[in-house]
Amino acid sequence: MAQMEIGAKEESRQFSLARLQTWVRGAEALLGPIVQIGNDGTQTAGTFDVNNPANPSSPIRSVVKITTTGNVPVGATKLCEGWVFVSGVLQRVIVYRPAA
């Protein structure tokens, strides 16, 4: 599996949760499914499986959820979790794919 890590942007420290979710969806559409999320101390970063690009006729639906319990909704698939900046504060998030 070839992977590519990309940083969101310098201003990613101030991303709201909704903006972070939009960034993940956009990166998945271009690069492939997300496999890891975290930070490099200055910005949020994600790692994507570039050998498994999204199917344009069936776009990837990712939801980024902030949680302290590590739970995802029943039927959802947990993809990864990590500490990222949300509105300037490091918070633990889980990236999951909702049930179809």
Buried (B, 14 or more C-beta within 10 A) or exposed (E): EEEBEBEBEEEBBEBEBEBBBBBBBEBBBEBBBBBBBBBEEEBBBBBBBBEBBBEEEEEBEBBBBEEEEEEBEEEBEEBBBBEBBBEEEBBBBBBBBEEE
